[in-house]
Amino acid sequence: MKRLIIAGIACMVALAQASAADVKKKEAPTGLKQPEASIPFIDMRSSIITWQADGEQGLWIQDSRKQWYYASTFGRCDGLEFAVQIGIRTRTMNTLDRTSDIVVPNSSTGVCALKSFVKSDEPPAEKKRKK
């Protein structure tokens, strides 16, 4: 009798897990969104190799492992396109992520909050971006 009860409970658990997996599959969006990324222990001298602005809406950042990331801002970031240098203000333990801010010296905006920070391919050539 005990074996029958245990077998019944095991079947119910297996069915519950299978139906939960089906629900998750149905709820998943059809367009895949890239997961948010981060660069831990950020230091402008050693963690960031280079960066390149994408107009005034975001920028590509290359870390010391030669991995590219794209950081998009919530709105227009004045002066980013022509900035010679930038600063990064982190909020969580020196980690560059979507909660960080880009500081643009000598601009009217000054600080631009990030909307997303994801892994990316390298920035497109200058001619392709301007079209």
DRENKOLBA-656804 format. One record per atom (N, C-alpha, C): residue number from 0; residue in three letters; atom name; x, y, z. Coordinates in Angstrom, 1 decimal. Example, Ala and Ser with C-alpha at 12.3 -4.5 7.8 and 13.67 -1.06 7.14 Angstrom:
REC     n   res   atom       px       py       pz
REC     0   ala      N     13.2     -5.7      7.8
REC     0   ala     CA     12.3     -4.5      7.8
REC     0   ala      C     13.2     -3.3      7.8
REC     1   ser      N     12.8     -2.2      7.1
REC     1   ser     CA     13.7     -1.1      7.1
REC     1   ser      C     12.9      0.0      7.9
END
This chain:
REC     n   res   atom       px       py       pz
REC     0   met      N      0.8     -1.2      0.0
REC     0   met     CA      0.0      0.0      0.0
REC     0   met      C      0.9      1.3      0.0
REC     1   lys      N      1.9      1.2      0.8
REC     1   lys     CA      2.8      2.4      0.9
REC     1   lys      C      3.5      2.6     -0.5
REC     2   arg      N      3.9      1.5     -1.1
REC     2   arg     CA      4.5      1.7     -2.5
REC     2   arg      C      3.5      2.3     -3.5
REC     3   leu      N      2.3      2.0     -3.4
REC     3   leu     CA      1.3      2.5     -4.3
REC     3   leu      C      1.1      4.0     -4.1
REC     4   ile      N      1.1      4.4     -2.8
REC     4   ile     CA      0.9      5.8     -2.5
REC     4   ile      C      2.2      6.6     -2.9
REC     5   ile      N      3.3      6.1     -2.7
REC     5   ile     CA      4.6      6.7     -3.1
REC     5   ile      C      4.7      6.8     -4.6
REC     6   ala      N      4.3      5.8     -5.3
REC     6   ala     CA      4.3      5.8     -6.8
REC     6   ala      C      3.3      6.8     -7.3
REC     7   gly      N      2.1      6.9     -6.6
REC     7   gly     CA      1.1      7.9     -7.0
REC     7   gly      C      1.6      9.3     -6.8
REC     8   ile      N      2.3      9.6     -5.7
REC     8   ile     CA      2.8     10.9     -5.4
REC     8   ile      C      3.9     11.3     -6.4
REC     9   ala      N      4.8     10.3     -6.8
REC     9   ala     CA      5.8     10.6     -7.7
REC     9   ala      C      5.3     10.9     -9.1
REC    10   cys      N      4.2     10.2     -9.5
REC    10   cys     CA      3.6     10.5    -10.8
REC    10   cys      C      2.9     11.9    -10.8
REC    11   met      N      2.3     12.3     -9.7
REC    11   met     CA      1.7     13.6     -9.6
REC    11   met      C      2.8     14.7     -9.7
REC    12   val      N      3.9     14.5     -9.0
REC    12   val     CA      5.0     15.5     -9.0
REC    12   val      C      5.6     15.6    -10.5
REC    13   ala      N      5.7     14.5    -11.1
REC    13   ala     CA      6.3     14.5    -12.5
REC    13   ala      C      5.3     15.2    -13.4
REC    14   leu      N      4.0     15.0    -13.3
REC    14   leu     CA      3.0     15.7    -14.1
REC    14   leu      C      3.0     17.2    -13.8
REC    15   ala      N      3.1     17.5    -12.6
REC    15   ala     CA      3.1     19.0    -12.2
REC    15   ala      C      4.3     19.7    -12.8
REC    16   gln      N      5.5     19.0    -12.8
REC    16   gln     CA      6.7     19.6    -13.3
REC    16   gln      C      6.6     19.7    -14.9
REC    17   ala      N      6.0     18.7    -15.5
REC    17   ala     CA      5.9     18.8    -17.0
REC    17   ala      C      4.9     19.9    -17.4
REC    18   ser      N      3.8     20.1    -16.6
REC    18   ser     CA      2.9     21.1    -17.0
REC    18   ser      C      3.5     22.5    -16.7
REC    19   ala      N      4.3     22.6    -15.6
REC    19   ala     CA      4.9     23.9    -15.3
REC    19   ala      C      5.9     24.3    -16.5
REC    20   ala      N      6.6     23.3    -17.0
REC    20   ala     CA      7.5     23.5    -18.1
REC    20   ala      C      6.8     24.0    -19.3
REC    21   asp      N      5.6     23.4    -19.6
REC    21   asp     CA      4.8     23.8    -20.7
REC    21   asp      C      4.3     25.2    -20.6
REC    22   val      N      3.9     25.6    -19.4
REC    22   val     CA      3.4     27.0    -19.1
REC    22   val      C      4.6     28.0    -19.4
REC    23   lys      N      5.8     27.6    -18.9
REC    23   lys     CA      6.9     28.5    -19.2
REC    23   lys      C      7.2     28.7    -20.7
REC    24   lys      N      7.1     27.6    -21.4
REC    24   lys     CA      7.3     27.7    -22.9
REC    24   lys      C      6.3     28.6    -23.5
REC    25   lys      N      5.1     28.5    -23.1
REC    25   lys     CA      4.0     29.3    -23.7
REC    25   lys      C      4.2     30.8    -23.3
REC    26   glu      N      4.7     31.1    -22.1
REC    26   glu     CA      4.8     32.5    -21.7
REC    26   glu      C      6.1     33.1    -22.3
REC    27   ala      N      7.0     32.4    -22.8
REC    27   ala     CA      8.3     33.0    -23.3
REC    27   ala      C      7.9     33.8    -24.6
REC    28   pro      N      8.5     35.0    -24.7
REC    28   pro     CA      8.3     35.8    -25.9
REC    28   pro      C      8.9     35.2    -27.1
REC    29   thr      N      8.3     35.5    -28.2
REC    29   thr     CA      8.8     34.9    -29.5
REC    29   thr      C     10.1     35.6    -29.9
REC    30   gly      N     10.2     36.9    -29.7
REC    30   gly     CA     11.4     37.6    -30.0
REC    30   gly      C     12.4     37.5    -28.9
REC    31   leu      N     13.6     36.9    -29.1
REC    31   leu     CA     14.5     36.7    -28.0
REC    31   leu      C     15.3     38.0    -27.7
REC    32   lys      N     15.3     38.4    -26.5
REC    32   lys     CA     16.0     39.6    -26.0
REC    32   lys      C     17.3     39.1    -25.4
REC    33   gln      N     18.3     39.9    -25.7
REC    33   gln     CA     19.6     39.6    -25.2
REC    33   gln      C     19.7     39.8    -23.7
REC    34   pro      N     20.3     39.0    -22.9
REC    34   pro     CA     20.4     39.2    -21.5
REC    34   pro      C     21.3     40.4    -21.2
REC    35   glu      N     21.0     41.0    -20.1
REC    35   glu     CA     21.8     42.1    -19.6
REC    35   glu      C     23.2     41.6    -19.2
REC    36   ala      N     24.2     42.4    -19.4
REC    36   ala     CA     25.6     41.9    -19.1
REC    36   ala      C     26.2     42.9    -18.1
REC    37   ser      N     27.4     42.6    -17.7
REC    37   ser     CA     28.1     43.5    -16.7
REC    37   ser      C     29.6     43.3    -16.9
REC    38   ile      N     30.3     44.3    -16.5
REC    38   ile     CA     31.8     44.2    -16.4
REC    38   ile      C     32.1     44.4    -14.9
REC    39   pro      N     32.6     43.4    -14.2
REC    39   pro     CA     32.9     43.5    -12.8
REC    39   pro      C     34.2     44.2    -12.5
REC    40   phe      N     34.3     44.9    -11.4
REC    40   phe     CA     35.6     45.5    -10.9
REC    40   phe      C     36.1     46.5    -12.0
REC    41   ile      N     35.2     47.4    -12.4
REC    41   ile     CA     35.5     48.3    -13.5
REC    41   ile      C     36.6     49.4    -13.0
REC    42   asp      N     37.5     49.6    -13.9
REC    42   asp     CA     38.6     50.6    -13.7
REC    42   asp      C     38.9     51.1    -15.1
REC    43   met      N     38.7     52.4    -15.3
REC    43   met     CA     38.9     53.0    -16.6
REC    43   met      C     40.3     52.8    -17.2
REC    44   arg      N     41.3     52.6    -16.3
REC    44   arg     CA     42.6     52.5    -16.8
REC    44   arg      C     42.9     51.1    -17.3
REC    45   ser      N     42.3     50.1    -16.7
REC    45   ser     CA     42.7     48.7    -17.0
REC    45   ser      C     41.5     47.9    -17.5
REC    46   ser      N     40.3     48.2    -17.2
REC    46   ser     CA     39.1     47.4    -17.6
REC    46   ser      C     38.5     47.7    -18.9
REC    47   ile      N     38.7     49.0    -19.3
REC    47   ile     CA     38.1     49.5    -20.6
REC    47   ile      C     39.3     49.8    -21.6
REC    48   ile      N     39.2     49.1    -22.7
REC    48   ile     CA     40.3     49.4    -23.7
REC    48   ile      C     39.9     50.6    -24.6
REC    49   thr      N     38.7     50.6    -25.1
REC    49   thr     CA     38.2     51.7    -25.9
REC    49   thr      C     36.7     51.8    -25.9
REC    50   trp      N     36.2     52.8    -26.4
REC    50   trp     CA     34.7     53.0    -26.5
REC    50   trp      C     34.5     53.9    -27.7
REC    51   gln      N     33.3     53.7    -28.3
REC    51   gln     CA     32.9     54.5    -29.5
REC    51   gln      C     31.4     54.9    -29.3
REC    52   ala      N     31.1     56.1    -29.5
REC    52   ala     CA     29.7     56.6    -29.4
REC    52   ala      C     28.9     56.3    -30.6
REC    53   asp      N     27.6     56.0    -30.3
REC    53   asp     CA     26.7     55.8    -31.4
REC    53   asp      C     25.7     57.0    -31.4
REC    54   gly      N     26.3     58.1    -31.9
REC    54   gly     CA     25.5     59.3    -31.9
REC    54   gly      C     25.3     59.8    -30.4
REC    55   glu      N     24.1     60.1    -30.1
REC    55   glu     CA     23.8     60.5    -28.7
REC    55   glu      C     22.8     59.6    -28.0
REC    56   gln      N     22.7     58.3    -28.5
REC    56   gln     CA     21.8     57.4    -27.9
REC    56   gln      C     22.4     56.2    -27.2
REC    57   gly      N     23.7     56.1    -27.4
REC    57   gly     CA     24.4     54.9    -26.7
REC    57   gly      C     25.9     54.9    -27.1
REC    58   leu      N     26.6     53.8    -26.7
REC    58   leu     CA     28.0     53.7    -27.1
REC    58   leu      C     28.4     52.2    -26.9
REC    59   trp      N     29.4     51.9    -27.7
REC    59   trp     CA     30.0     50.6    -27.6
REC    59   trp      C     31.2     50.7    -26.7
REC    60   ile      N     31.4     49.7    -25.9
REC    60   ile     CA     32.5     49.6    -24.9
REC    60   ile      C     33.2     48.3    -25.1
REC    61   gln      N     34.6     48.4    -25.2
REC    61   gln     CA     35.4     47.1    -25.3
REC    61   gln      C     36.2     47.0    -24.0
REC    62   asp      N     36.0     45.8    -23.4
REC    62   asp     CA     36.7     45.5    -22.1
REC    62   asp      C     38.1     45.0    -22.4
REC    63   ser      N     38.8     44.7    -21.3
REC    63   ser     CA     40.2     44.2    -21.4
REC    63   ser      C     40.3     42.8    -22.0
REC    64   arg      N     39.2     42.1    -22.0
REC    64   arg     CA     39.1     40.7    -22.7
REC    64   arg      C     38.8     40.8    -24.1
REC    65   lys      N     38.7     42.0    -24.7
REC    65   lys     CA     38.4     42.3    -26.1
REC    65   lys      C     36.9     42.0    -26.4
REC    66   gln      N     36.1     41.9    -25.4
REC    66   gln     CA     34.6     41.7    -25.6
REC    66   gln      C     33.9     43.0    -25.8
REC    67   trp      N     33.0     43.1    -26.8
REC    67   trp     CA     32.3     44.4    -27.0
REC    67   trp      C     31.0     44.3    -26.3
REC    68   tyr      N     30.5     45.5    -25.8
REC    68   tyr     CA     29.2     45.7    -25.2
REC    68   tyr      C     28.6     46.9    -25.8
REC    69   tyr      N     27.2     46.9    -25.8
REC    69   tyr     CA     26.5     48.1    -26.2
REC    69   tyr      C     25.7     48.7    -25.0
REC    70   ala      N     26.0     49.9    -24.7
REC    70   ala     CA     25.2     50.6    -23.6
REC    70   ala      C     24.3     51.6    -24.2
REC    71   ser      N     23.0     51.4    -24.1
REC    71   ser     CA     22.0     52.4    -24.6
REC    71   ser      C     21.5     53.3    -23.4
REC    72   thr      N     21.3     54.5    -23.7
REC    72   thr     CA     20.9     55.5    -22.7
REC    72   thr      C     19.3     55.6    -22.8
REC    73   phe      N     18.8     56.1    -21.7
REC    73   phe     CA     17.3     56.3    -21.6
REC    73   phe      C     16.9     57.4    -22.6
REC    74   gly      N     17.6     58.4    -22.8
REC    74   gly     CA     17.3     59.5    -23.7
REC    74   gly      C     18.5     60.0    -24.4
REC    75   arg      N     18.4     61.1    -25.0
REC    75   arg     CA     19.5     61.8    -25.7
REC    75   arg      C     20.6     62.2    -24.7
REC    76   cys      N     21.8     61.9    -25.0
REC    76   cys     CA     22.9     62.2    -24.1
REC    76   cys      C     23.8     63.2    -24.8
REC    77   asp      N     23.5     64.5    -24.5
REC    77   asp     CA     24.2     65.6    -25.2
REC    77   asp      C     25.7     65.5    -25.0
REC    78   gly      N     26.4     65.7    -26.1
REC    78   gly     CA     27.9     65.8    -26.1
REC    78   gly      C     28.5     64.4    -26.2
REC    79   leu      N     27.8     63.3    -26.2
REC    79   leu     CA     28.4     62.0    -26.2
REC    79   leu      C     29.1     61.8    -27.6
REC    80   glu      N     28.5     62.2    -28.6
REC    80   glu     CA     29.0     61.9    -30.0
REC    80   glu      C     30.4     62.6    -30.2
REC    81   phe      N     30.6     63.7    -29.5
REC    81   phe     CA     31.8     64.5    -29.8
REC    81   phe      C     32.8     64.4    -28.6
REC    82   ala      N     32.4     63.7    -27.5
REC    82   ala     CA     33.3     63.6    -26.3
REC    82   ala      C     34.6     62.9    -26.6
REC    83   val      N     35.6     63.5    -26.0
REC    83   val     CA     37.0     62.9    -26.1
REC    83   val      C     37.2     61.9    -25.0
REC    84   gln      N     36.6     62.2    -23.8
REC    84   gln     CA     36.6     61.3    -22.7
REC    84   gln      C     35.3     61.2    -22.0
REC    85   ile      N     35.1     60.1    -21.3
REC    85   ile     CA     33.9     59.9    -20.6
REC    85   ile      C     34.2     59.4    -19.2
REC    86   gly      N     33.3     59.4    -18.3
REC    86   gly     CA     33.4     58.8    -17.0
REC    86   gly      C     32.3     57.8    -16.8
REC    87   ile      N     32.5     56.8    -15.9
REC    87   ile     CA     31.5     55.8    -15.6
REC    87   ile      C     31.2     55.9    -14.1
REC    88   arg      N     30.0     56.1    -13.8
REC    88   arg     CA     29.6     56.1    -12.4
REC    88   arg      C     28.8     54.8    -12.1
REC    89   thr      N     29.4     53.9    -11.3
REC    89   thr     CA     28.7     52.7    -11.0
REC    89   thr      C     27.9     52.8     -9.7
REC    90   arg      N     27.0     51.9     -9.5
REC    90   arg     CA     26.1     51.9     -8.3
REC    90   arg      C     26.4     50.7     -7.5
REC    91   thr      N     26.8     49.6     -8.1
REC    91   thr     CA     26.9     48.3     -7.4
REC    91   thr      C     28.4     47.8     -7.4
REC    92   met      N     29.1     48.0     -6.4
REC    92   met     CA     30.4     47.4     -6.2
REC    92   met      C     31.3     47.4     -7.4
REC    93   asn      N     31.5     48.6     -8.0
REC    93   asn     CA     32.3     48.9     -9.2
REC    93   asn      C     32.0     47.9    -10.3
REC    94   thr      N     30.8     47.7    -10.6
REC    94   thr     CA     30.4     46.9    -11.7
REC    94   thr      C     29.6     47.7    -12.7
REC    95   leu      N     30.1     47.7    -13.9
REC    95   leu     CA     29.5     48.4    -15.0
REC    95   leu      C     28.3     47.6    -15.5
REC    96   asp      N     27.1     48.1    -15.4
REC    96   asp     CA     25.9     47.4    -15.8
REC    96   asp      C     24.8     48.4    -16.1
REC    97   arg      N     23.6     47.9    -16.3
REC    97   arg     CA     22.5     48.8    -16.7
REC    97   arg      C     22.1     49.8    -15.6
REC    98   thr      N     22.6     49.7    -14.4
REC    98   thr     CA     22.3     50.6    -13.4
REC    98   thr      C     23.3     51.8    -13.3
REC    99   ser      N     24.3     51.7    -14.2
REC    99   ser     CA     25.4     52.7    -14.1
REC    99   ser      C     25.0     53.9    -14.9
REC   100   asp      N     25.8     55.0    -14.8
REC   100   asp     CA     25.7     56.2    -15.5
REC   100   asp      C     26.9     56.5    -16.3
REC   101   ile      N     26.7     57.2    -17.5
REC   101   ile     CA     27.8     57.7    -18.3
REC   101   ile      C     27.9     59.2    -18.0
REC   102   val      N     29.1     59.6    -17.6
REC   102   val     CA     29.4     61.0    -17.3
REC   102   val      C     30.1     61.6    -18.5
REC   103   val      N     29.5     62.7    -19.1
REC   103   val     CA     30.1     63.4    -20.2
REC   103   val      C     30.5     64.7    -19.8
REC   104   pro      N     31.9     64.9    -19.6
REC   104   pro     CA     32.3     66.3    -19.2
REC   104   pro      C     32.0     67.4    -20.1
REC   105   asn      N     31.7     68.6    -19.6
REC   105   asn     CA     31.5     69.8    -20.4
REC   105   asn      C     30.3     69.6    -21.3
REC   106   ser      N     29.3     68.9    -20.9
REC   106   ser     CA     28.0     68.8    -21.7
REC   106   ser      C     26.9     69.4    -20.9
REC   107   ser      N     25.8     69.7    -21.6
REC   107   ser     CA     24.6     70.3    -20.9
REC   107   ser      C     23.9     69.2    -20.0
REC   108   thr      N     24.0     68.0    -20.5
REC   108   thr     CA     23.3     66.9    -19.7
REC   108   thr      C     24.2     66.5    -18.6
REC   109   gly      N     25.5     66.3    -18.8
REC   109   gly     CA     26.4     65.9    -17.7
REC   109   gly      C     26.4     64.4    -17.4
REC   110   val      N     25.3     63.9    -17.0
REC   110   val     CA     25.2     62.5    -16.6
REC   110   val      C     24.0     61.8    -17.4
REC   111   cys      N     24.3     60.7    -18.0
REC   111   cys     CA     23.3     59.9    -18.8
REC   111   cys      C     23.1     58.5    -18.2
REC   112   ala      N     21.9     58.2    -17.8
REC   112   ala     CA     21.5     56.9    -17.2
REC   112   ala      C     21.4     55.9    -18.3
REC   113   leu      N     21.9     54.7    -18.0
REC   113   leu     CA     21.8     53.6    -19.0
REC   113   leu      C     20.5     52.9    -18.9
REC   114   lys      N     20.0     52.6    -20.1
REC   114   lys     CA     18.7     51.8    -20.1
REC   114   lys      C     19.0     50.3    -20.2
REC   115   ser      N     20.1     50.0    -21.0
REC   115   ser     CA     20.5     48.6    -21.1
REC   115   ser      C     22.0     48.5    -21.3
REC   116   phe      N     22.6     47.3    -21.0
REC   116   phe     CA     24.0     47.1    -21.2
REC   116   phe      C     24.1     45.6    -21.6
REC   117   val      N     24.3     45.3    -22.9
REC   117   val     CA     24.3     44.0    -23.4
REC   117   val      C     25.6     43.7    -24.2
REC   118   lys      N     26.0     42.4    -24.3
REC   118   lys     CA     27.1     42.0    -25.2
REC   118   lys      C     26.7     42.3    -26.6
REC   119   ser      N     27.8     42.7    -27.4
REC   119   ser     CA     27.5     43.1    -28.7
REC   119   ser      C     28.6     42.7    -29.7
REC   120   asp      N     28.4     42.8    -30.9
REC   120   asp     CA     29.5     42.7    -31.9
REC   120   asp      C     30.2     44.0    -31.9
REC   121   glu      N     31.3     44.1    -32.6
REC   121   glu     CA     32.1     45.3    -32.6
REC   121   glu      C     31.3     46.4    -33.4
REC   122   pro      N     31.5     47.6    -33.1
REC   122   pro     CA     30.7     48.7    -33.8
REC   122   pro      C     30.9     48.6    -35.3
REC   123   pro      N     29.8     49.0    -36.0
REC   123   pro     CA     29.9     49.0    -37.5
REC   123   pro      C     30.8     50.1    -38.0
REC   124   ala      N     31.3     49.9    -39.2
REC   124   ala     CA     32.2     50.9    -39.8
REC   124   ala      C     31.5     52.3    -39.8
REC   125   glu      N     32.2     53.4    -39.8
REC   125   glu     CA     31.7     54.7    -39.8
REC   125   glu      C     30.7     55.0    -40.9
REC   126   lys      N     31.0     54.6    -42.1
REC   126   lys     CA     30.1     54.8    -43.3
REC   126   lys      C     28.8     54.1    -43.1
REC   127   lys      N     28.7     52.9    -42.6
REC   127   lys     CA     27.5     52.2    -42.4
REC   127   lys      C     26.6     52.8    -41.4
REC   128   arg      N     27.1     53.4    -40.3
REC   128   arg     CA     26.3     54.0    -39.3
REC   128   arg      C     25.7     55.3    -39.7
REC   129   lys      N     26.3     56.1    -40.6
REC   129   lys     CA     25.8     57.3    -41.0
REC   129   lys      C     24.7     57.2    -42.0
REC   130   lys      N     24.5     56.1    -42.6
REC   130   lys     CA     23.4     55.9    -43.6
REC   130   lys      C     22.1     55.7    -43.0
END
